[in-house]
Amino acid sequence: MVRYRFNIRTRSGQRVDNIQILAAAESDAERRLRQMYHQCEIIECQARAVQSQADPLDLEGVIEIISNEPVMPSSLLDPLRNEARAH
């Protein structure tokens, strides 16, 4: 994704700076901008790539790395626990 920063002049002549829109392409960002500010004049547009956030940490994967042994997922442990209680 790319963060687009716009400086515009509204149809009434007022200047609005630093409008930031996150979009995949400049045309998408400009379309969204024009939905908010009808008939505006774009004075300046700057683009900056945004780093995507990493996926959430997998606790079982971290335990496996630390212990250097495969860990049985907790979703598989629940049925085993229920069987142990039944006996």
C-alpha positions as CSV (number, residue, x, y, z in Angstrom):
1,M,0.0,0.0,0.0
2,V,1.0,3.6,-0.6
3,R,0.1,6.6,1.5
4,Y,-0.8,9.6,-0.7
5,R,-0.5,13.1,0.8
6,F,-2.5,15.8,-0.9
7,N,-2.6,19.6,-0.7
8,I,-5.7,20.9,-2.3
9,R,-7.8,24.0,-3.0
10,T,-11.5,23.5,-2.4
11,R,-14.1,24.7,-4.8
12,S,-14.7,27.7,-2.5
13,G,-11.0,28.6,-2.6
14,Q,-9.9,27.4,0.8
15,R,-6.6,25.6,0.9
16,V,-6.4,22.3,2.8
17,D,-3.0,20.7,3.4
18,N,-1.9,17.2,4.5
19,I,-4.8,15.1,3.5
20,Q,-3.5,11.5,3.7
21,I,-5.2,8.6,1.9
22,L,-4.0,5.0,1.9
23,A,-4.5,3.3,-1.4
24,A,-3.0,0.8,-3.9
25,A,-2.8,3.3,-6.7
26,E,-2.8,7.1,-7.1
27,S,-6.0,6.9,-9.1
28,D,-7.8,5.2,-6.2
29,A,-6.5,7.8,-3.8
30,E,-7.6,10.7,-6.0
31,R,-11.1,9.1,-6.5
32,R,-11.5,8.9,-2.7
33,L,-10.3,12.5,-2.3
34,R,-12.8,13.8,-4.9
35,Q,-15.6,12.0,-3.0
36,M,-14.8,14.1,0.0
37,Y,-13.9,17.3,-1.7
38,H,-16.0,17.7,-4.9
39,Q,-14.5,19.9,-7.6
40,C,-11.3,20.4,-5.7
41,E,-8.0,21.4,-7.3
42,I,-5.0,19.2,-6.4
43,I,-2.1,21.5,-5.8
44,E,0.4,18.8,-4.7
45,C,0.5,15.0,-4.3
46,Q,3.2,13.1,-2.6
47,A,3.4,9.3,-2.3
48,R,5.2,7.3,0.3
49,A,5.3,3.5,0.6
50,V,3.9,2.1,3.8
51,Q,5.4,-1.0,5.4
52,S,2.8,-3.7,6.0
53,Q,2.5,-4.8,9.6
54,A,3.7,-8.3,10.4
55,D,1.3,-11.1,11.1
56,P,0.4,-11.7,14.7
57,L,2.8,-13.8,16.6
58,D,2.1,-17.5,16.7
59,L,2.7,-18.6,20.3
60,E,2.9,-22.3,19.5
61,G,5.5,-21.5,16.8
62,V,7.6,-19.5,19.2
63,I,7.5,-22.4,21.8
64,E,8.6,-24.8,19.0
65,I,11.5,-22.6,18.1
66,I,12.6,-22.2,21.8
67,S,12.2,-25.8,22.7
68,N,13.5,-27.1,19.3
69,E,10.7,-29.7,19.4
70,P,7.4,-29.8,17.7
71,V,4.5,-28.7,19.8
72,M,1.1,-30.2,19.6
73,P,-1.4,-27.5,18.8
74,S,-3.8,-26.7,21.7
75,S,-6.8,-27.5,19.3
76,L,-5.6,-31.1,19.2
77,L,-4.9,-31.3,23.0
78,D,-8.5,-30.6,24.0
79,P,-9.9,-33.9,22.8
80,L,-7.0,-35.8,24.4
81,R,-7.7,-34.0,27.7
82,N,-11.4,-35.0,27.5
83,E,-10.5,-38.6,26.9
84,A,-8.2,-38.6,29.9
85,R,-10.9,-37.3,32.2
86,A,-13.4,-39.9,30.9
87,H,-11.2,-42.8,32.1
